[in-house]
Amino acid sequence: MKHSGNHPGTSSGKSSHDSQGVASRYHQTDSPPPNEQIRRRAYELYIEQGRQPGDDVADWLQAEREYLDHS
């Protein structure tokens, strides 16, 4: 029985280079991606400020500055 789905090595309109690019983006590392680290720190700032609604953008920007200062 033949399957109609695309398999590695078959022509699907994408080159093998495209597939390698996708695989490298999802490669497991020891630390989360920068945006995830920034998101977590911004949430920590929100918690530290007593979970008061307000300036989530300021929290994000502060977390981003901290990330950039330590990288």
C-alpha positions in Angstrom: 0.0 0.0 0.0 1.3 3.5 -0.9 0.9 6.4 1.4 0.2 9.8 -0.1 2.0 11.8 2.6 5.4 13.4 2.2 8.4 11.5 3.6 12.0 12.7 4.1 13.8 12.5 0.8 10.7 12.9 -1.3 9.9 16.1 -3.2 7.4 18.2 -1.3 8.3 21.6 -2.7 10.7 22.2 0.2 14.4 21.6 0.1 16.2 19.5 2.7 17.8 22.8 3.8 14.4 24.0 4.9 13.9 21.0 7.0 17.3 21.4 8.6 16.4 25.0 9.5 13.2 23.9 11.2 15.0 21.2 13.1 17.7 23.5 14.4 15.1 26.0 15.7 13.6 23.3 17.8 16.9 21.8 19.0 16.9 21.2 22.8 19.2 23.4 24.8 19.8 23.8 28.5 18.0 27.2 28.8 14.7 28.4 27.4 14.7 30.8 24.4 15.3 34.5 25.3 11.7 35.5 24.9 10.6 32.8 27.4 13.3 34.0 29.9 12.1 37.6 29.5 8.4 36.5 29.9 9.2 34.6 33.1 11.1 37.5 34.5 8.4 40.0 33.6 5.9 37.7 35.5 8.3 37.6 38.5 8.3 41.4 38.5 4.5 41.4 38.4 4.4 39.0 41.4 7.0 41.1 43.3 4.8 44.2 42.8 1.9 42.5 44.5 0.1 41.2 41.4 -1.4 44.7 40.8 -2.7 45.3 37.3 -0.9 48.0 35.6 2.1 48.4 33.4 2.9 45.0 31.9 4.9 46.7 29.1 7.2 48.4 31.7 7.7 45.0 33.4 8.5 43.4 30.0 11.0 46.2 29.2 12.7 45.9 32.6 13.0 42.2 32.2 14.4 42.6 28.7 17.0 45.1 30.0 18.0 42.7 32.7 18.3 39.9 30.2 20.5 42.0 27.8 22.7 43.2 30.7 23.4 39.6 31.7 23.9 38.1 28.3 
